Amino acid sequence: MTDHKTLSDMAIDVLTTADGRAKTALSHRYAAQWRDARAAGTPPEIGLANPPLRPARPVRPELLSPRDVPRRRPGSPEGRIALLHAVAHIELNAVDLHWDIIARFADVKMPIGYYDDWVKAADEESKHFNLMCDCLESLGSHYGALPAHAGMWRAAEDTAQDHMGRLAVVPMVLEARGLDVTPGMIEIFRKAGDKNAVAALETIYGEEVAHVAYGSKWFHFLCGRHDLDPKEVFHTLVRRYFHSTLKPPFNEEKRAEAGLPPDFYWPLTQDDPDSAT
């Protein structure tokens, strides 16, 4: 390896890089270093680090409260640009989320496969962000041209002290939601004849299943380590940290493929009956 950074050091470097294209280039570089070192049998140490509560962000886009982000009709060219911009913003946050889970919980002893999974996920999210940026630029726009959702990092802040909470809420709720809504987005761009956007979204859709599966796998691993019932713990943590009920319809086929059975998420479509007592 060209330098002797720990994996946690690499994560901090990505988290503290503000520009989206620069952040994802660094993410790709460190993922390749990790992959090459693992193949050679000499992976970097995981190390310990102190990640920032919030990752560095570019000056644009302006971040607004979710209720203040303008609604645009997806059937219009402007609406489709807004949709791509929103996905780009989600993917950039996902890059940081996957590096953050490596650094923030590095004190928890985990198998090396855990780090393989999240480095791979961060690498793929970096690709997804760049695919969305390319689509925006082909339509005469760019990431940062529109305001974006400021609530994306809230789940990370809320679960900064709770490893299992992070796994429950980020991959198993937020990323699983992507499996529900992406097919509809693909159809919007297919009807508009935008082959670039269709291809990019199909790539994202195909790879996000594994990211949800990583969350489910390591959540179940930790439940097993502590002799806990995964379904009960999942329901408790999502109700604690998600601040909303889950909204159907659900992509049950892809969720099952990712290790999320219906009895995990359907009960969360209703308020907790115990919370009113």
CORHU-V956475 format. One record per helix or strand of 3 or more residues. SS is the DSSP state (alpha for helix, beta for strand). FROM is the first residue (numbers start at 1). TO is the last residue. Records with the same first field share a line. If there is no record, write none. Layout:
BEGIN
SS = FROM-TO / FROM-TO
END
This chain:
BEGIN
alpha = 7-15 / 20-39 / 66-68 / 77-104 / 112-138 / 150-158 / 163-191 / 195-225 / 230-241 / 252-257 / 262-269 / 273-276
END
